[in-house]
Amino acid sequence: MPWRKENLLIENRGVHDVFNIVGAGSATAAAFGLILPGSPMWRARNVLVGSALGAGICFPLGWVQLKLAEKANLEIENSKSPSDLQGNQSRVGAAIDRLENSLRK
């Protein structure tokens, strides 16, 4: 569920960064705090605490995720063979490249 919220934030903001992950985690934890039983005042407290805890937990996890993705992309770029760089790809490889380019936009 947090990933759907994250994708919504990515599409609305147009940027893929750690704050999308923080926002998704915070919203998920706040929603969970809202459904816990109790009075409206107790639920409001749960929403605030859940939002803060969700953001606090998701910030370092999001930062690590983005750094690992950057490193993986760098490794993929460095591991391309010379035949791939010259355009001697199979039709399947070309289709995969087109899909990756469309997803990056």
N, C-alpha and C positions, 0 to 999 in steps of 0.2 A: 503494500500500500504506500509506503513512503516514496517509492520510486515513481509512482504515478504523479504524486504531488511534485516531486523533483522535476519530472519531465514537463509538467505544466508551468513551473517556474522558469525552466530553460526556454520554453517557447515564448512566454510572456516577456521575459527580460532580454532574450536574445543573447545571453551570455551563459557559458557553462563554467561555474566557479564553485567554491566551497560554500558560498552563501545560499545557493540553491539547496544543497544538502542540509544545511543548518535549518533553513525554513521548513523543509519537508519533515525533518525530525521533530522540530518544535511544534508544528501543526499536528502531527500524529500524537505526540505526547499530550498536547492540550486537549485533543479530542478524547483521548482515553481518560483524562482527568474529568472531563465533562460527564462521561457516562457512569462514573462511580457513584454509588448511592450516597445520599446525604441531603442536607438542606441546600438551598440556593447559594448561601454564603460559603458553605463548605465546598460546594462544587466550583465556585469562583476561585477559591483558594487552590483547589486541585488543578484547575486550568493554568493558573499563574505558575505554580510550582512545576507542573508538567512541562510547560512551555520553556521555562528556564533550564530544567534538567535536560530536556530534549536538545536544546541548543548547545548546552555545555558538553553533552556526550557526542553529538554529531559533528561538532567543529573539528576536533582532532581526527575523527574517523574520516570525515570528508576530505580533509587536507591530505591524509595518507592515501586515500583512494585516488585523488587527482594526481599526486606525485607518482604513484605507481603506474597510472595510465600514461602519463607523460614519458616515463622511462620505457614502458612497453612500446609506445609509438616510436621512440627514438631507436630502440633495438630493432624494430621491424624495418625502419628506413635504412639502418646500417647493414641489415642482413640481406638486402635485395641483391640478387645475382646480376652480373653484367648483362645477361641475356634478357632479364626483365627490364632493365633500363633502356635497352635498345628497341623495345617494342616487339620482340619475338615471343609474344605470349599466346597461350591457347585461348580459345573463345571463352572458356570458363573463367580463366584468369582475367580477361578483359571485362567480363560481366561483373566479377567481384570488384574490380577496380571502379567500375561505374557506380556500383551500389555504394561502395565506401565513400566516393566523392559526393554522391547525393545525400548521404547521411551526415557528412561534415558541414553541409550548407545550412 
